[in-house]
Amino acid sequence: MLLTAPIRKTLLKHLAGWLVALLILAINVHQSYDPNEEVARLEPLLVVLLLWVCIIAASYLSLFLHTYYFKRGKYVQYGITFLAGAVSVAMAFRFAGEFMLDTGFVQTAITDVISFSIVMALALGVRYAKRGIIDQYRLQKTEALLLKSELETLKSQLSPHFLFNTLNNIYGTNLDDPEKGSEMILHLAELYRYFLDIQKKERVSLKEELAFIRHYVELEKLRLTENNHIHFRSDITNPDTKIAPLLLMPLIENAIKYGCFPGGQSVVDIDIVCKDGVLNLSTRNSFEPGRKVVSSGNGLSNLSRRLSILYPDRFTLHSEPQDKMWLGKLRITL
């Protein structure tokens, strides 16, 4: 059976580590004896090899017992087998030394048991230290990914294309209806004020997020024709509930972008409900198969990635056609 690359890499790391440990033990013993005493030099090296093998056995036995008993919540069995393991390795070490190598031990059997118990505890300490370093690295990597994802989301919302088109719409509207143009400017100003505010926050209240969405929806309504209908409804039990900013926007933006088109009637329904710590967003919009719309194509993939980081195993996200409508659904357990 061929070993996979990660397994081979792990085995090589372990082998290298144990060879270094053997070298350190041999050097220490070699420096403790007179190199001219040939008989005395061979005996301690054999003891070092025996000690090295027993340390390896104690270390892996400790890791096995920890995985098999402690992680399964069998703490009593773990304590008993841990002590029994330390005693077994200590006795094996003394037996092999006294009867196979004919070596006398200065320290007592109890001291050996304590020594191998420390070795077993150190093996666990190394495992936890390693995992702590790995977890810290993964956390930093995750935070970097989250920051990048959030910046990409902000960038997509604050893109020059969006600003340029909106300003063009406002300019054209202002020529025919200055009052309507002024209202669009106010909504745009509120959108960008929110963009600036959330760059300093990891969480915002649903009240703030809904206010932002309303400004966005109203701005879109003002630029659209009478044939395009956008209905926005919300039912929030606790408006102060915290949520990561801009999580709801990708579905809403897609519904309006793909659901509102010139010629004929088009409808966009947006419903947001938050009760008992569960947030539900549903969007429903008209769509014409094959109609091309300018899009970065990253909105929903960025959203899914952010949700995986912020609410792992606590969300569902769907976006799919049904009859002549396109349905989007997002459910988050906050």
C-alpha positions as a LaTeX table, in Angstrom:
\begin{tabular}{lrrr}
\hline
Residue & $x$ (\AA) & $y$ (\AA) & $z$ (\AA) \\
\hline
Met1 & 0.00 & 0.00 & 0.00 \\
Leu2 & 1.52 & 3.28 & $-1.12$ \\
Leu3 & 1.68 & 6.12 & 1.39 \\
Thr4 & 0.26 & 9.47 & 0.41 \\
Ala5 & 2.54 & 12.51 & 0.26 \\
Pro6 & 1.24 & 14.05 & 3.55 \\
Ile7 & 1.76 & 10.74 & 5.40 \\
Arg8 & 5.27 & 10.33 & 3.99 \\
Lys9 & 6.07 & 13.91 & 4.98 \\
Thr10 & 4.81 & 13.32 & 8.53 \\
Leu11 & 6.78 & 10.08 & 8.89 \\
Leu12 & 9.96 & 11.76 & 7.68 \\
Lys13 & 9.47 & 14.60 & 10.17 \\
His14 & 8.99 & 12.14 & 13.03 \\
Leu15 & 12.01 & 10.07 & 11.98 \\
Ala16 & 14.20 & 13.16 & 11.74 \\
Gly17 & 13.05 & 14.32 & 15.17 \\
Trp18 & 13.78 & 10.98 & 16.81 \\
Leu19 & 17.21 & 10.73 & 15.15 \\
Val20 & 18.06 & 14.17 & 16.53 \\
Ala21 & 16.91 & 13.01 & 19.99 \\
Leu22 & 19.11 & 9.90 & 19.68 \\
Leu23 & 22.09 & 12.02 & 18.69 \\
Ile24 & 21.60 & 14.32 & 21.68 \\
Leu25 & 21.34 & 11.34 & 24.07 \\
Ala26 & 24.46 & 9.71 & 22.59 \\
Ile27 & 26.48 & 12.93 & 22.82 \\
Asn28 & 25.50 & 13.47 & 26.44 \\
Val29 & 26.41 & 9.92 & 27.41 \\
His30 & 29.66 & 10.00 & 25.42 \\
Gln31 & 30.76 & 13.16 & 27.23 \\
Ser32 & 30.05 & 11.52 & 30.60 \\
Tyr33 & 32.50 & 8.65 & 30.09 \\
Asp34 & 36.21 & 8.34 & 29.52 \\
Pro35 & 36.67 & 7.55 & 25.79 \\
Asn36 & 39.68 & 5.35 & 26.65 \\
Glu37 & 37.54 & 2.88 & 28.59 \\
Glu38 & 36.39 & 0.62 & 25.73 \\
Val39 & 34.21 & $-1.66$ & 27.81 \\
Ala40 & 32.59 & 1.21 & 29.68 \\
Arg41 & 31.89 & 3.07 & 26.45 \\
Leu42 & 29.87 & 0.31 & 24.74 \\
Glu43 & 27.55 & $-0.34$ & 27.65 \\
Pro44 & 26.16 & 3.20 & 28.01 \\
Leu45 & 25.59 & 3.48 & 24.24 \\
Leu46 & 23.51 & 0.30 & 24.32 \\
Val47 & 21.58 & 1.71 & 27.26 \\
Val48 & 21.05 & 4.91 & 25.26 \\
Leu49 & 19.57 & 2.88 & 22.41 \\
Leu50 & 17.31 & 1.05 & 24.83 \\
Leu51 & 16.28 & 4.30 & 26.49 \\
Trp52 & 15.64 & 5.86 & 23.08 \\
Val53 & 13.36 & 3.00 & 22.03 \\
Cys54 & 11.49 & 3.13 & 25.34 \\
Ile55 & 11.01 & 6.92 & 25.06 \\
Ile56 & 9.57 & 6.47 & 21.57 \\
Ala57 & 7.25 & 3.71 & 22.81 \\
Ala58 & 6.11 & 5.82 & 25.80 \\
Ser59 & 5.47 & 8.87 & 23.60 \\
Tyr60 & 3.31 & 7.12 & 21.03 \\
Leu61 & 1.55 & 5.10 & 23.72 \\
Ser62 & 0.67 & 8.39 & 25.43 \\
Leu63 & $-0.73$ & 9.86 & 22.21 \\
Phe64 & $-2.74$ & 6.70 & 21.51 \\
Leu65 & $-4.26$ & 6.61 & 25.01 \\
His66 & $-5.12$ & 10.31 & 24.78 \\
Thr67 & $-6.92$ & 9.79 & 21.47 \\
Tyr68 & $-8.64$ & 6.51 & 22.41 \\
Tyr69 & $-9.78$ & 7.40 & 25.94 \\
Phe70 & $-9.40$ & 11.08 & 26.85 \\
Lys71 & $-10.93$ & 12.51 & 23.67 \\
Arg72 & $-13.88$ & 10.15 & 24.06 \\
Gly73 & $-14.54$ & 11.41 & 27.56 \\
Lys74 & $-13.36$ & 8.21 & 29.26 \\
Tyr75 & $-11.27$ & 10.05 & 31.83 \\
Val76 & $-11.09$ & 7.29 & 34.49 \\
Gln77 & $-9.99$ & 4.70 & 31.95 \\
Tyr78 & $-7.49$ & 7.19 & 30.58 \\
Gly79 & $-5.94$ & 7.83 & 34.00 \\
Ile80 & $-5.66$ & 4.12 & 34.76 \\
Thr81 & $-4.19$ & 3.18 & 31.37 \\
Phe82 & $-1.81$ & 6.18 & 31.46 \\
Leu83 & $-0.35$ & 5.00 & 34.78 \\
Ala84 & $-0.32$ & 1.39 & 33.62 \\
Gly85 & 1.47 & 2.43 & 30.44 \\
Ala86 & 4.16 & 4.33 & 32.35 \\
Val87 & 4.70 & 1.34 & 34.67 \\
Ser88 & 4.84 & $-1.10$ & 31.71 \\
Val89 & 7.43 & 0.92 & 29.80 \\
Ala90 & 9.52 & 1.46 & 32.95 \\
Met91 & 9.48 & $-2.26$ & 33.77 \\
Ala92 & 10.35 & $-3.18$ & 30.18 \\
Phe93 & 13.26 & $-0.74$ & 30.28 \\
Arg94 & 14.60 & $-2.16$ & 33.54 \\
Phe95 & 14.07 & $-5.79$ & 32.50 \\
Ala96 & 15.87 & $-5.33$ & 29.18 \\
Gly97 & 18.67 & $-3.41$ & 30.85 \\
Glu98 & 19.27 & $-5.82$ & 33.71 \\
Phe99 & 18.80 & $-9.15$ & 31.93 \\
Met100 & 19.69 & $-8.42$ & 28.29 \\
Leu101 & 22.42 & $-5.80$ & 28.70 \\
Asp102 & 23.47 & $-6.84$ & 32.21 \\
Thr103 & 23.29 & $-3.22$ & 33.34 \\
Gly104 & 22.84 & $-2.09$ & 36.92 \\
Phe105 & 20.54 & 0.86 & 37.65 \\
Val106 & 21.29 & 3.43 & 40.30 \\
Gln107 & 17.76 & 4.84 & 40.39 \\
Thr108 & 14.75 & 2.93 & 41.70 \\
Ala109 & 11.87 & 1.45 & 39.71 \\
Ile110 & 9.56 & 4.16 & 41.07 \\
Thr111 & 11.90 & 6.81 & 39.71 \\
Asp112 & 11.75 & 5.13 & 36.30 \\
Val113 & 7.96 & 5.14 & 36.41 \\
Ile114 & 7.95 & 8.85 & 37.25 \\
Ser115 & 10.49 & 9.56 & 34.49 \\
Phe116 & 8.46 & 7.78 & 31.82 \\
Ser117 & 5.27 & 9.44 & 33.10 \\
Ile118 & 6.99 & 12.77 & 32.48 \\
Val119 & 8.00 & 11.60 & 29.00 \\
Met120 & 4.39 & 10.66 & 28.25 \\
Ala121 & 3.16 & 14.03 & 29.54 \\
Leu122 & 5.79 & 15.85 & 27.47 \\
Ala123 & 4.60 & 14.00 & 24.35 \\
Leu124 & 1.11 & 15.37 & 24.96 \\
Gly125 & 2.57 & 18.81 & 25.60 \\
Val126 & 4.37 & 18.74 & 22.27 \\
Arg127 & 1.16 & 17.68 & 20.51 \\
Tyr128 & $-0.84$ & 20.52 & 22.07 \\
Ala129 & 1.93 & 23.04 & 21.44 \\
Lys130 & 2.07 & 21.97 & 17.80 \\
Arg131 & $-1.70$ & 22.18 & 17.44 \\
Gly132 & $-1.70$ & 25.57 & 19.15 \\
Ile133 & 0.81 & 26.88 & 16.62 \\
Ile134 & $-1.15$ & 25.35 & 13.73 \\
Asp135 & $-4.45$ & 26.72 & 15.05 \\
Gln136 & $-2.92$ & 30.17 & 15.44 \\
Tyr137 & $-1.62$ & 30.01 & 11.88 \\
Arg138 & $-5.03$ & 28.90 & 10.60 \\
Leu139 & $-6.71$ & 31.67 & 12.59 \\
Gln140 & $-4.41$ & 34.29 & 11.08 \\
Lys141 & $-4.97$ & 32.82 & 7.64 \\
Thr142 & $-8.74$ & 32.80 & 8.20 \\
Glu143 & $-8.71$ & 36.40 & 9.42 \\
Ala144 & $-6.68$ & 37.41 & 6.37 \\
Leu145 & $-9.13$ & 35.58 & 4.10 \\
Leu146 & $-12.06$ & 37.20 & 5.86 \\
Leu147 & $-10.53$ & 40.65 & 5.53 \\
Lys148 & $-9.83$ & 40.04 & 1.85 \\
Ser149 & $-13.35$ & 38.77 & 1.27 \\
Glu150 & $-14.88$ & 41.75 & 3.06 \\
Leu151 & $-12.74$ & 44.14 & 1.09 \\
Glu152 & $-13.77$ & 42.44 & $-2.15$ \\
Thr153 & $-17.42$ & 42.79 & $-1.17$ \\
Leu154 & $-16.96$ & 46.45 & $-0.34$ \\
Lys155 & $-15.05$ & 46.95 & $-3.55$ \\
Ser156 & $-17.84$ & 45.39 & $-5.60$ \\
Gln157 & $-20.38$ & 47.68 & $-3.93$ \\
Leu158 & $-18.19$ & 50.77 & $-4.18$ \\
Ser159 & $-16.98$ & 50.11 & $-7.70$ \\
Pro160 & $-16.45$ & 53.10 & $-9.99$ \\
His161 & $-18.91$ & 51.49 & $-12.41$ \\
Phe162 & $-21.69$ & 51.59 & $-9.79$ \\
Leu163 & $-20.88$ & 55.18 & $-8.82$ \\
Phe164 & $-20.54$ & 56.34 & $-12.42$ \\
Asn165 & $-23.87$ & 54.82 & $-13.49$ \\
Thr166 & $-25.67$ & 56.16 & $-10.41$ \\
Leu167 & $-24.33$ & 59.66 & $-10.91$ \\
Asn168 & $-25.31$ & 59.53 & $-14.58$ \\
Asn169 & $-28.82$ & 58.46 & $-13.58$ \\
Ile170 & $-29.00$ & 61.27 & $-11.05$ \\
Tyr171 & $-27.80$ & 63.81 & $-13.62$ \\
Gly172 & $-30.36$ & 62.69 & $-16.18$ \\
Thr173 & $-33.14$ & 62.62 & $-13.60$ \\
Asn174 & $-32.17$ & 66.01 & $-12.24$ \\
Leu175 & $-32.66$ & 67.65 & $-15.66$ \\
Asp176 & $-36.30$ & 66.52 & $-15.80$ \\
Asp177 & $-37.18$ & 66.32 & $-12.12$ \\
Pro178 & $-34.82$ & 68.21 & $-9.76$ \\
Glu179 & $-36.75$ & 67.09 & $-6.68$ \\
Lys180 & $-36.40$ & 63.43 & $-7.60$ \\
Gly181 & $-32.72$ & 63.97 & $-8.42$ \\
Ser182 & $-32.14$ & 65.54 & $-5.00$ \\
Glu183 & $-33.79$ & 62.55 & $-3.34$ \\
Met184 & $-31.50$ & 60.18 & $-5.23$ \\
Ile185 & $-28.48$ & 62.18 & $-4.05$ \\
Leu186 & $-29.61$ & 61.85 & $-0.44$ \\
His187 & $-29.98$ & 58.08 & $-0.76$ \\
Leu188 & $-26.57$ & 57.79 & $-2.43$ \\
Ala189 & $-24.99$ & 59.87 & 0.33 \\
Glu190 & $-26.49$ & 57.57 & 2.98 \\
Leu191 & $-25.14$ & 54.51 & 1.18 \\
Tyr192 & $-21.61$ & 55.85 & 1.12 \\
Arg193 & $-21.80$ & 57.08 & 4.70 \\
Tyr194 & $-22.67$ & 53.52 & 5.71 \\
Phe195 & $-19.82$ & 52.12 & 3.63 \\
Leu196 & $-17.39$ & 54.35 & 5.49 \\
Asp197 & $-18.83$ & 53.50 & 8.91 \\
Ile198 & $-18.73$ & 49.72 & 8.55 \\
Gln199 & $-15.04$ & 49.67 & 7.67 \\
Lys200 & $-14.44$ & 50.23 & 11.40 \\
Lys201 & $-16.92$ & 47.59 & 12.59 \\
Glu202 & $-16.99$ & 43.79 & 12.59 \\
Arg203 & $-20.70$ & 43.73 & 13.48 \\
Val204 & $-23.61$ & 46.09 & 12.98 \\
Ser205 & $-27.18$ & 46.00 & 14.24 \\
Leu206 & $-29.96$ & 44.73 & 12.01 \\
Lys207 & $-31.52$ & 48.18 & 12.40 \\
Glu208 & $-28.47$ & 49.76 & 10.73 \\
Glu209 & $-28.28$ & 47.10 & 8.03 \\
Leu210 & $-31.99$ & 47.43 & 7.19 \\
Ala211 & $-31.70$ & 51.21 & 6.98 \\
Phe212 & $-28.90$ & 50.78 & 4.46 \\
Ile213 & $-30.92$ & 48.27 & 2.43 \\
Arg214 & $-33.92$ & 50.62 & 2.37 \\
His215 & $-31.77$ & 53.45 & 1.01 \\
Tyr216 & $-30.42$ & 51.10 & $-1.65$ \\
Val217 & $-33.89$ & 49.89 & $-2.63$ \\
Glu218 & $-35.31$ & 53.42 & $-2.75$ \\
Leu219 & $-32.41$ & 54.58 & $-4.91$ \\
Glu220 & $-33.04$ & 51.71 & $-7.32$ \\
Lys221 & $-36.78$ & 52.47 & $-7.39$ \\
Leu222 & $-36.12$ & 56.08 & $-8.33$ \\
Arg223 & $-33.92$ & 55.18 & $-11.28$ \\
Leu224 & $-36.23$ & 52.44 & $-12.63$ \\
Thr225 & $-39.31$ & 52.77 & $-14.81$ \\
Glu226 & $-42.92$ & 52.32 & $-13.78$ \\
Asn227 & $-42.87$ & 48.81 & $-15.26$ \\
Asn228 & $-40.35$ & 47.68 & $-12.63$ \\
His229 & $-41.80$ & 46.95 & $-9.19$ \\
Ile230 & $-39.68$ & 46.38 & $-6.08$ \\
His231 & $-41.41$ & 45.24 & $-2.88$ \\
Phe232 & $-39.38$ & 45.28 & 0.33 \\
Arg233 & $-40.73$ & 43.88 & 3.62 \\
Ser234 & $-39.10$ & 43.16 & 6.98 \\
Asp235 & $-40.19$ & 41.59 & 10.25 \\
Ile236 & $-37.51$ & 41.91 & 12.94 \\
Thr237 & $-38.18$ & 40.96 & 16.56 \\
Asn238 & $-35.01$ & 42.55 & 17.95 \\
Pro239 & $-33.55$ & 45.37 & 15.79 \\
Asp240 & $-30.42$ & 45.48 & 17.97 \\
Thr241 & $-29.37$ & 41.95 & 16.96 \\
Lys242 & $-25.82$ & 42.05 & 15.62 \\
Ile243 & $-24.76$ & 40.75 & 12.22 \\
Ala244 & $-21.74$ & 41.04 & 9.94 \\
Pro245 & $-22.31$ & 43.96 & 7.53 \\
Leu246 & $-23.36$ & 43.53 & 3.90 \\
Leu247 & $-24.23$ & 39.84 & 4.17 \\
Leu248 & $-27.70$ & 40.41 & 2.76 \\
Met249 & $-26.71$ & 42.66 & $-0.11$ \\
Pro250 & $-25.44$ & 40.15 & $-2.71$ \\
Leu251 & $-28.81$ & 38.37 & $-3.00$ \\
Ile252 & $-30.73$ & 41.66 & $-2.96$ \\
Glu253 & $-28.45$ & 43.27 & $-5.52$ \\
Asn254 & $-28.69$ & 40.24 & $-7.81$ \\
Ala255 & $-32.49$ & 40.19 & $-7.54$ \\
Ile256 & $-32.73$ & 43.83 & $-8.62$ \\
Lys257 & $-29.99$ & 43.58 & $-11.25$ \\
Tyr258 & $-31.48$ & 40.52 & $-12.93$ \\
Gly259 & $-35.13$ & 41.14 & $-12.06$ \\
Cys260 & $-35.56$ & 44.67 & $-13.39$ \\
Phe261 & $-35.30$ & 45.09 & $-17.15$ \\
Pro262 & $-36.78$ & 47.41 & $-19.75$ \\
Gly263 & $-39.85$ & 46.34 & $-21.63$ \\
Gly264 & $-42.72$ & 44.46 & $-20.06$ \\
Gln265 & $-43.48$ & 44.05 & $-16.40$ \\
Ser266 & $-40.88$ & 42.92 & $-13.88$ \\
Val267 & $-41.20$ & 42.25 & $-10.17$ \\
Val268 & $-38.73$ & 41.94 & $-7.30$ \\
Asp269 & $-39.86$ & 40.77 & $-3.86$ \\
Ile270 & $-37.49$ & 41.06 & $-0.88$ \\
Asp271 & $-38.46$ & 39.65 & 2.51 \\
Ile272 & $-36.32$ & 39.76 & 5.66 \\
Val273 & $-37.46$ & 38.02 & 8.84 \\
Cys274 & $-35.49$ & 37.63 & 12.07 \\
Lys275 & $-37.07$ & 35.79 & 14.98 \\
Asp276 & $-35.67$ & 33.62 & 17.80 \\
Gly277 & $-32.10$ & 34.21 & 16.69 \\
Val278 & $-32.68$ & 33.01 & 13.12 \\
Leu279 & $-32.40$ & 35.39 & 10.17 \\
Asn280 & $-34.16$ & 34.57 & 6.90 \\
Leu281 & $-33.77$ & 36.49 & 3.67 \\
Ser282 & $-35.77$ & 35.51 & 0.61 \\
Thr283 & $-35.69$ & 37.21 & $-2.77$ \\
Arg284 & $-37.96$ & 36.52 & $-5.74$ \\
Asn285 & $-37.51$ & 38.23 & $-9.06$ \\
Ser286 & $-38.58$ & 38.01 & $-12.68$ \\
Phe287 & $-35.90$ & 36.90 & $-15.10$ \\
Glu288 & $-35.42$ & 36.36 & $-18.79$ \\
Pro289 & $-33.23$ & 33.34 & $-19.62$ \\
Gly290 & $-30.33$ & 34.32 & $-21.81$ \\
Arg291 & $-30.54$ & 38.03 & $-21.02$ \\
Lys292 & $-27.02$ & 39.39 & $-20.52$ \\
Val293 & $-26.33$ & 41.54 & $-17.49$ \\
Val294 & $-22.98$ & 43.10 & $-16.61$ \\
Ser295 & $-21.77$ & 41.29 & $-13.49$ \\
Ser296 & $-18.47$ & 40.56 & $-11.72$ \\
Gly297 & $-19.71$ & 37.01 & $-11.05$ \\
Asn298 & $-18.14$ & 37.01 & $-7.60$ \\
Gly299 & $-21.01$ & 38.24 & $-5.42$ \\
Leu300 & $-22.50$ & 34.92 & $-4.31$ \\
Ser301 & $-19.16$ & 33.09 & $-4.17$ \\
Asn302 & $-17.76$ & 35.84 & $-1.92$ \\
Leu303 & $-20.91$ & 35.67 & 0.19 \\
Ser304 & $-20.63$ & 31.90 & 0.61 \\
Arg305 & $-17.00$ & 32.23 & 1.62 \\
Arg306 & $-17.75$ & 34.93 & 4.18 \\
Leu307 & $-20.60$ & 32.89 & 5.63 \\
Ser308 & $-18.35$ & 29.83 & 5.95 \\
Ile309 & $-15.93$ & 31.89 & 8.03 \\
Leu310 & $-18.40$ & 33.91 & 10.08 \\
Tyr311 & $-21.18$ & 31.35 & 10.62 \\
Pro312 & $-19.70$ & 27.88 & 9.98 \\
Asp313 & $-22.38$ & 25.16 & 9.87 \\
Arg314 & $-25.00$ & 27.78 & 10.78 \\
Phe315 & $-26.22$ & 28.93 & 7.38 \\
Thr316 & $-27.87$ & 27.76 & 4.19 \\
Leu317 & $-27.68$ & 29.62 & 0.89 \\
His318 & $-29.65$ & 28.84 & $-2.27$ \\
Ser319 & $-30.12$ & 30.69 & $-5.54$ \\
Glu320 & $-32.03$ & 28.92 & $-8.31$ \\
Pro321 & $-34.73$ & 29.39 & $-10.96$ \\
Gln322 & $-38.31$ & 28.26 & $-10.44$ \\
Asp323 & $-40.83$ & 28.59 & $-13.27$ \\
Lys324 & $-40.32$ & 32.11 & $-14.63$ \\
Met325 & $-38.94$ & 33.47 & $-11.38$ \\
Trp326 & $-35.55$ & 33.35 & $-9.74$ \\
Leu327 & $-35.50$ & 32.51 & $-6.02$ \\
Gly328 & $-32.79$ & 33.33 & $-3.53$ \\
Lys329 & $-32.80$ & 32.14 & 0.06 \\
Leu330 & $-30.40$ & 32.78 & 2.92 \\
Arg331 & $-30.86$ & 31.42 & 6.44 \\
Ile332 & $-28.44$ & 32.24 & 9.27 \\
Thr333 & $-28.53$ & 31.14 & 12.90 \\
Leu334 & $-27.06$ & 34.18 & 14.63 \\
\hline
\end{tabular}
